[in-house]
């Protein structure tokens, strides 16, 4: 029976891809960890590593490689992209790749709309999605004092290309989020970053740190119907204001956010696994849709323990194995399941937050008690039986700690 099932090809294979590999493989599905470098998921005992070209700089070569690889499979494999550059590459070439594979990603029109933030926010204003008010740099002359503070953000951070955009991506990482409190700060930013203004948008800043971010994670079938829904929130990210999730937990959200998600999926034609990120204003309690990621997100590994395994639902539907007709929802109660990148969170809480956000710093024992308070913990690095990942993630964390300490010792604070 196992030989009749399509293999899953997961790319890239950081913790996002690792979680998908571990969930599918432990349910009897053979997995390929495809990546252009040895990220953590490529060391999993549950997958065969295959090195491929990097779509962020060699999109054409990557697509050709992927097509040839899939064409040799006895059964069409199912493709799971887990980052924007991989999702854009396979979606842009979906018609060709569909000849030899089954893709867990939406058509290019939908993917382009949500990946390119200027398109998405303009559409949001036009269709009354709960997105922030947004301006291009050419429209900033119309701002009044009441429009501040602003957030300057990239139109895109990760994209696939044939070498034209790689240097831009590095700058977009640097400019991931800049809060501009007033016109003076804006003018200074425009002068300082004038080279990159065509790649940026400006929008109303929603206050709050990374713990104000809520996720509605979904799987939508080919008819754009929701077949699985997970909801949760970040507990901590790094950096504290805008960083990727390091600790996340199950959390319910207002049903209006689910209906908004359902509406956008239908109107834009979204399919596959996707994440809708909302930010809750701590002063008003209102939710703003910050972005839509047309692929799995960094802590999707929480969903099986929450009672709604989006990777498995997606695989079963795409492989024609059948899923429940009714949309599946999580069964875990709020706060009872947490996903943690243990080593990274320990370094942040014990060390790094002391320099940039002391409220989240803690002692080792205080950190342990707070983390385990009444919750089941899903440890990103420490899957019960995947020992190669234990070893490599520990080694990578040690190298990261040494690098952080070197940077600190060379900084003005470390020399003081």
Secondary structure, DSSP 8 states (H G I E B T S, - for coil): -GGGS--EEEES-SHHHHHHHHHHHTTT--EEEEESS--GGGG-TTEEEEE---TTT-HHHHHHHHHHHHHTSSS-EEEEE-SHHHHHHHHHTHHHHTTTEEESS--HHHHHHHHSHHHHHHHHHHHT-SB--EE-GGGGGG--GGG-SEEEEES-S----SSSSHHHHHHHHHTS-EEE-SHHHHHHHHHHTGGGGGGEEEEE-----GGGEEEEEEEE-TTS-EEEEEEEEEEEEESTTT-EEEEEEE----HHHHHHHHHHHHHHT--EEEEEEEEE-TTT--EEEEEEESS--TTGGGHHHHT--HHHHHHHHHTT----SS-EE--S-TTSEEEE-HHHHHHIIIIIHHHH-GGG---HHHHHHHHTTT-EEEESS--TT-HHHHHHHHHHHHHHHHHHHHHHHHSHHHH-
